[in-house]
């Protein structure tokens, strides 16, 4: 005689349902956490790549800096070839074709309060910056930075490399070296970017003529 097959009790069904629901909740939580971590990692990688690209761009532009004036002091007639402090610097270099029509342009690199590193380009003609009409909007090189600082180095009285300066005090000549110190959004200090200007300090001034 065959015995009847025993079914599940209500308690067993409820217990299995609870365990299944808990397992699904854990799986969804794990998936959501993994997605969040992945998105955060991708965002961090994008910011890191942007900083590297900005450093590469700035290095290329600074090594191309020319001893060309972009303005003159109205009272003394002193030519401005390079100016800079902790948050901005200005110099003249030939603009790559992919950014414009080429030729000498004033490069104004600025770190703003919103954590962005920006570049503004203005045509230089006969020793003066000629603003575009309408004005050309600045290019964003990097964003999401916590801090950024520029420093400068020239020759001392003995003709040797001097100490790093928070501001460049000799606008009629180019510095020998420029440093950029960056702290990203996560508070990590990036390796210092130090760029040597081939025509720094000793190069004579010339005026651009187009």
Secondary structure, DSSP 8 states (H G I E B T S, - for coil): ---------HHHHHHHHHHHHHHHHHHHHHHHHHHHHHHHHHHHHHHHHHHHHHHHHHHHHHHTEESB-SEE-TTT--EESEEE-SSEEEEEEE--GGGSS-SEEEEEEEE-TTS-EEEEEEEEETTEEE--SS----EEEE---SEEEEEEE-B-TTSSB---BSSB--TTS--SEEEEEEE-TTS-B---EEEE-TTTTT---B----
